[in-house]
């Protein structure tokens, strides 16, 4: 198995964080970036939106991902971009 897969299971993370991490990994491009909305992650993983937000916080706080805000051309907020540490 790959290094990131072994590491995520070895760390003492809640199952919600592991689930969201695996989901984001499956959506990431070759540069380790993706930008699904919390609503999309929630729908696809069958986790509540508040659980997804807690999982994302877990992943940011442990350094597995960086969360970067994105903005639309009209200045409105868009979904965040998630970048994996590589």
C-alpha positions as CSV (number, residue, x, y, z in Angstrom):
1,X,0.0,0.0,0.0
2,X,1.1,3.6,-0.5
3,X,2.7,5.6,2.3
4,X,-0.3,8.0,2.8
5,X,-2.7,5.1,3.1
6,X,-0.6,3.4,5.8
7,X,-0.1,6.7,7.6
8,X,-3.8,7.7,7.8
9,X,-4.7,4.4,9.4
10,X,-1.7,4.4,11.8
11,X,-2.6,7.8,13.3
12,X,-5.2,8.1,16.0
13,X,-7.8,10.0,13.9
14,X,-11.6,9.7,14.3
15,X,-13.2,7.5,11.7
16,X,-15.0,10.6,10.3
17,X,-11.6,12.1,9.4
18,X,-10.4,8.9,7.8
19,X,-13.6,8.7,5.7
20,X,-13.4,12.3,4.5
21,X,-9.6,11.9,3.8
22,X,-10.2,8.9,1.7
23,X,-13.0,10.6,-0.1
24,X,-10.9,13.7,-0.8
25,X,-8.0,11.6,-2.0
26,X,-10.3,9.9,-4.5
27,X,-11.3,13.3,-5.8
28,X,-7.8,14.9,-5.9
29,X,-5.9,15.7,-9.1
30,X,-2.3,14.8,-9.8
31,X,-1.1,17.8,-7.8
32,X,-3.1,16.7,-4.7
33,X,-5.8,19.3,-5.0
34,X,-9.6,19.1,-5.0
35,X,-12.5,21.4,-4.2
36,X,-15.8,19.5,-3.4
37,X,-18.2,21.5,-1.3
38,X,-19.1,20.3,2.2
39,X,-22.6,19.5,0.9
40,X,-21.1,17.3,-1.8
41,X,-18.8,15.5,0.6
42,X,-21.7,15.0,3.0
43,X,-24.0,13.6,0.3
44,X,-21.4,11.3,-1.1
45,X,-20.1,10.0,2.3
46,X,-23.5,9.8,4.0
47,X,-22.1,11.9,6.8
48,X,-23.9,15.0,8.2
49,X,-22.5,18.4,7.1
50,X,-21.5,19.2,10.7
51,X,-19.6,15.9,10.9
52,X,-17.8,16.7,7.6
53,X,-16.8,20.1,9.0
54,X,-15.4,18.5,12.1
55,X,-13.6,15.9,10.0
56,X,-12.1,18.7,7.8
57,X,-11.0,20.5,11.0
58,X,-9.4,17.3,12.2
59,X,-7.5,16.9,9.0
60,X,-6.3,20.5,8.9
61,X,-5.3,20.5,12.6
62,X,-3.2,17.3,12.1
63,X,-1.6,18.7,8.9
64,X,-3.0,16.1,6.5
65,X,-4.6,18.8,4.3
66,X,-4.5,22.6,3.9
67,X,-7.8,24.4,3.3
68,X,-7.6,27.4,1.0
69,X,-10.6,29.6,0.3
70,X,-11.8,30.1,-3.3
71,X,-13.8,33.1,-4.7
72,X,-16.0,33.5,-7.7
73,X,-15.5,36.3,-10.2
74,X,-18.3,38.3,-8.6
75,X,-16.6,38.2,-5.2
76,X,-18.8,35.5,-3.7
77,X,-17.3,32.7,-1.7
78,X,-17.0,29.3,-3.5
79,X,-16.1,25.9,-2.1
80,X,-12.7,25.6,-0.4
81,X,-9.8,24.0,-2.2
82,X,-8.1,21.2,-0.2
83,X,-4.5,20.5,-0.8
84,X,-2.7,17.3,0.5
85,X,0.7,17.4,2.0
86,X,2.8,15.3,-0.3
